[in-house]
Amino acid sequence: MNKLVMNYLVIEGFKDAAEKFQKESGTDPGIDLGTISDRMIIRNAIQAGDIETGIERANDLNPEILDSNGPLFFHLQQQKLIELIRKGQIDEALDFAQEELSQQGQENPKFLEELERTMALFAFDGIDQSSSPVGDLLATSQRQKIASELNAAILMNQCQETDPRLPTLLKMLQWGQTSIEDRVKFPHITNLTTAEFDDLKEDH
C-alpha cells in the first residue's frame, strides 16, 4: 500500500508530500525526488499559458522529449497559437500559424483538422470567443490537457509510469462492488477516504 501511495505522489507531482511520506514510512520513491520540481515548473507554466517557458524547460531536461514526439510538439505549438489569439495579438498569431504550423498541417491530416479548428477562433475576434463553437479551446481544461500530455511524456522519458496506479485500483474496486452486489452479500466500502464499511445485515 505504501508503494501505491508513493507512486501516486510522485506521478502527480506532490514533491513535499512524497519527501515527508518517504521519511515517515521509509518507502523508496524509486527516483530522485528533485526531478518532480522540474516537472511541476513545466506543468505550471503550461497551465498559466506560458507555453514558451514550458517548451524551453522541457528541452533543458532532455531535447528528445519533444524531438521524438511530433504530436506533442504540434499540440504545444497549437496551444501557443491559442494563447496569442487569447491575448488579441492577431498579427503575431497569423504569422506564427503560417511559419510554425502550416507545414505540419499540410503533412498530417489530423494536425490540419486541429489547426483549422484553432484558426476558426479568428472568425469570432471582437466577440465572446469563449461562447463560440470552438470556445472550448480557450477553456482552462485545454491548458490542463496539454500540460498533462507533456507531463506524461516527461515521465515516459524518465522511464516512469505515466498514470498513478492508486486511482485505477480504486475505480476497479468500485466497479467490482457494483458488478457483484446483486449476487453476493458482502460489506461495501462506503467511504474510500476513511475505508469505512457498511453494516452487513443477514436476512432471517
Beta strands, then each sheet from edge to edge (+ up, - down):
strand 1: 189-191
strand 2: 196-197
sheet 1: 1+ 2-
end
